[in-house]
Amino acid sequence: MRIEKRGKIIIVTVFVAMILLGVFSALFFLPDEKWYVPRNKIAIIDVEGEITENYRGGANTETIRELLIRAEEEVEIKAVVLRINSGGGTAGASWDMYRAVKRVEKPVVASIGDKGASGAYLVAVAADEIVATPMSMVGSIGASFKFPFDVPINVSEEAEEISSMPSGEFKDVFADYRLNESERDYLGERLENVLEVFLNCVTEKRNISEENITRIAKGGWFTGEEGLRLGLVDKIGNLDDAIEDAAKLANVSLEDTRIVTLRIENSKVIESGYV
């Protein structure tokens, strides 16, 4: 009886061992199951709101730089998608963010939502590819001075609103008040220098004809469709299209890739699922 009982125990033990072996084999050899977690990642980084140098809100350079460094250093992250929805910001902050994106050695795709204009377009230019919707606002290449006080048009007349000065006839189309001619000439030279830097960044990365360069240098914005014809945009599409292109540039399959979002929370980089 003891021998028979011992034999049953051995049979049960072997049976349980076979089940466990099957489970472990499935874990290693069936990557299409729900529990399988792909090793590759594509990181989405949001550039939304005013581009600034500090943490007072919007898309500040320190936050974006920190997120880009994380994306660069994490081996599993194979590419970055910048989800841009911004009308720009200060010239210095936009330039800093442009340089931070340009330093990333992994593929970077810019996905422009409602708008990627002015300094935000400068940031997009640093990417390897720009994807925009047909109705996105792109371009607005130029610079303008805005004063936090009323500036008279001349000594005998007071301005009723905050004055501003555009680099091109379309850059600040709604401003009604201007400075006098000598001041315009002086500030205009400064603005032309900023515009030249901006255009150099654009022409370095984009294949744009001289005719179109003259057109975009006036400071006007364009739809995504117009931007595609002018050479400001590579492709018409949405965020999903940008993710697909990022995967292609990184030579990874989306079936074997997780899409994650990087953000700063409580002074730490947080990685969450794609929303």
C-alpha atoms as one frame of an Amber mdcrd trajectory, in Angstrom:
protein
   0.000   0.000   0.000   2.799   2.349   0.878   4.474   1.698  -2.470   1.199
   2.308  -4.323   0.614   5.557  -2.404   4.146   6.686  -3.075   3.652   5.986
  -6.781   0.514   8.160  -6.855   2.423  10.995  -5.164   5.155  10.751  -7.799
   2.584  10.816 -10.626   0.861  13.891  -9.151   4.208  15.613  -8.642   5.232
  14.973 -12.254   1.855  16.220 -13.483   2.153  19.488 -11.485   5.719  19.920
 -12.732   4.544  19.580 -16.333   1.862  22.235 -15.805   4.356  24.624 -14.276
   6.773  23.964 -17.121   4.023  24.771 -19.610   3.233  28.051 -17.849   6.853
  29.139 -17.764   7.304  28.156 -21.407   4.339  30.334 -22.332   5.862  33.253
 -20.486   9.015  33.031 -22.572   7.754  31.861 -25.937   4.332  33.467 -26.437
   5.009  37.247 -26.687   1.585  37.986 -28.163  -0.268  37.263 -24.923  -1.768
  40.108 -22.876   0.807  39.823 -20.121   3.719  40.357 -22.486   5.460  43.712
 -21.947   7.450  44.937 -24.971  10.971  46.094 -24.275  11.062  48.922 -26.811
   9.459  52.276 -26.038   8.599  55.478 -27.867   8.386  58.457 -25.532   5.910
  61.311 -26.002   6.930  64.694 -24.577   4.409  67.546 -24.502   5.413  71.055
 -25.561   2.277  72.988 -24.685   1.638  76.613 -23.835   4.066  79.502 -23.716
   7.740  78.600 -24.057   9.632  80.114 -21.135  12.924  79.810 -19.255  11.396
  79.107 -15.848   8.799  77.006 -14.057   5.962  79.513 -14.069   3.902  77.364
 -16.406   3.714  76.428 -20.044   6.578  74.673 -21.784   9.680  75.688 -19.862
  13.123  74.786 -21.135  14.322  73.125 -17.917  11.445  70.644 -17.913  11.784
  69.766 -21.601  15.560  69.459 -21.299  15.231  67.100 -18.327  12.684  64.935
 -20.140  14.849  64.780 -23.260  17.856  63.719 -21.189  15.762  60.931 -19.641
  14.641  59.803 -23.106  18.231  59.865 -24.331  19.637  57.903 -21.408  16.950
  55.203 -21.126  18.058  52.379 -23.403  14.537  51.029 -23.932  13.357  54.360
 -25.398  14.133  54.173 -29.099  12.554  57.426 -30.328  10.847  60.611 -29.140
   7.651  62.293 -30.329   7.214  65.952 -29.420   3.484  66.672 -29.063   3.469
  70.407 -29.830   0.606  72.789 -29.170   2.152  76.211 -28.649   2.184  79.644
 -30.222   5.796  80.200 -29.174   7.379  82.217 -26.414  10.495  84.199 -25.647
  13.325  84.119 -28.195  15.958  82.878 -25.747  13.816  80.070 -24.344  12.781
  78.919 -27.816  16.404  78.847 -28.935  17.448  76.858 -25.844  14.704  74.316
 -26.434  15.631  74.071 -30.119  19.219  73.262 -29.132  18.081  70.694 -26.540
  16.014  68.842 -29.153  18.796  69.024 -31.711  21.250  67.362 -29.306  19.095
  64.224 -28.987  20.804  61.444 -30.941  17.712  59.247 -31.153  15.020  59.854
 -33.808  12.715  62.772 -32.944   9.393  63.487 -34.672   7.414  66.677 -34.044
   3.625  66.282 -34.052   1.903  69.676 -34.332  -1.655  69.834 -33.037  -3.624
  73.079 -33.133  -0.514  75.216 -33.464   3.238  75.075 -33.717   4.053  78.674
 -34.467   6.859  81.159 -33.899   9.236  79.803 -31.228   7.314  76.507 -31.114
   7.927  76.040 -34.828  11.621  76.715 -34.182  11.558  73.812 -31.711   9.803
  71.595 -34.281  12.482  72.406 -36.849  15.069  70.645 -34.673  13.208  67.335
 -35.090  13.987  64.814 -37.817  10.451  65.072 -39.164   7.450  67.387 -38.749
   3.895  66.049 -38.928   0.943  68.462 -38.807  -2.811  68.266 -39.281  -4.302
  69.959 -42.373  -5.633  72.766 -40.161  -2.664  73.202 -37.831  -1.177  76.686
 -37.500   2.496  76.540 -38.494   5.205  79.061 -39.263   4.913  82.620 -37.970
   8.653  82.873 -38.497   9.968  86.127 -37.112  10.184  88.198 -33.978   8.406
  91.151 -32.387   8.943  93.603 -29.551   6.132  94.012 -27.065   6.230  96.740
 -24.473   4.567  96.565 -21.026   3.730 100.255 -21.249   2.125 102.692 -23.689
   4.536 104.068 -26.282   3.434 107.257 -28.094   3.445 107.291 -31.871   5.062
 110.719 -31.628   5.700 113.328 -28.923   2.339 115.028 -29.378   0.120 111.957
 -29.407  -0.382 109.287 -26.772  -0.826 105.621 -27.538  -4.063 104.065 -26.347
  -2.832 100.491 -26.263   0.388  98.549 -25.712   2.575  99.094 -28.772   4.418
  96.381 -30.619   6.633  96.036 -33.640   6.795  93.076 -36.055   9.669  91.850
 -38.205   7.347  91.438 -41.189   4.115  92.972 -42.381   2.073  89.958 -41.255
   3.843  89.078 -37.977   1.746  91.388 -35.818  -1.133  92.185 -38.111  -3.537
  93.319 -35.355  -1.283  95.935 -33.753  -2.533  99.461 -34.405   0.181 101.554
 -32.860   3.776 101.988 -33.973   6.925 103.839 -32.863   8.383 106.816 -34.681
  10.609 106.249 -37.696  14.025 106.551 -36.021  13.009 104.125 -33.276  11.528
 101.777 -35.829  14.791 101.767 -37.772  16.825 101.035 -34.658  14.586  98.266
 -33.347  14.026  96.951 -36.855  17.744  96.190 -37.162  17.602  94.171 -33.942
  14.581  92.265 -35.178  16.237  91.504 -38.494  19.148  89.934 -36.639  16.774
  87.663 -34.714  14.919  86.825 -37.928  18.209  85.909 -39.621  19.051  83.419
 -36.863  15.558  81.939 -37.091  15.750  81.568 -40.869  19.205  80.005 -40.681
  17.823  77.326 -38.358  14.919  76.675 -40.723  16.997  76.522 -43.906  19.568
  74.271 -42.236  16.945  71.582 -41.632  14.323  72.250 -44.298  14.568  72.126
 -48.085  12.807  75.401 -48.916  13.123  77.362 -52.153  14.296  80.990 -52.143
  10.836  82.077 -53.268   9.205  80.357 -50.320  11.871  81.631 -47.923  10.896
  85.187 -48.904   7.256  84.357 -48.295   7.685  82.732 -44.874  10.077  85.485
 -43.703   7.164  87.935 -43.597   6.069  86.437 -40.298   2.715  85.040 -41.404
   1.347  81.699 -40.286   0.088  78.936 -42.561  -2.166  75.915 -42.328  -0.598
  72.472 -42.237  -1.585  71.937 -45.868   0.066  75.192 -46.907   3.073  74.349
 -44.780   3.455  71.037 -46.617   3.557  72.843 -49.975   6.025  75.423 -48.656
   8.347  72.842 -47.157   7.617  73.739 -43.526   6.004  70.338 -42.879   6.984
  66.823 -44.000   3.649  65.074 -43.705  -0.034  65.646 -43.022  -1.252  63.470
 -40.175  -2.013  63.206 -36.478  -0.166  61.989 -33.393  -0.617  58.328 -34.331
   0.999  58.995 -37.703   3.914  60.696 -35.964   4.325  57.670 -33.676   4.365
  55.320 -36.674   7.026  57.433 -38.384   9.106  57.551 -35.193   9.017  53.745
 -35.067  10.157  53.543 -38.691  13.032  55.960 -38.075  14.075  53.896 -35.050
  13.731  50.610 -36.990  11.369  49.078 -34.437   7.977  47.426 -34.816   5.013
  49.059 -33.108   3.788  45.565 -32.221   6.872  45.204 -30.049   6.879  48.763
 -28.714   5.169  50.535 -25.835   4.078  54.158 -26.195   4.734  56.109 -23.012
   4.396  59.725 -21.926   7.140  61.472 -19.964   6.328  64.318 -17.581   7.648
  65.989 -14.448   5.736  65.372 -11.218   7.011  66.373  -7.767  10.406  67.179
  -9.297  10.725  63.654 -10.705  10.402  62.268 -14.219   7.242  60.153 -14.373
   6.538  57.626 -17.104   2.910  56.818 -17.810   0.844  55.126 -20.492   0.015
  56.841 -23.774  -3.101  58.993 -23.511
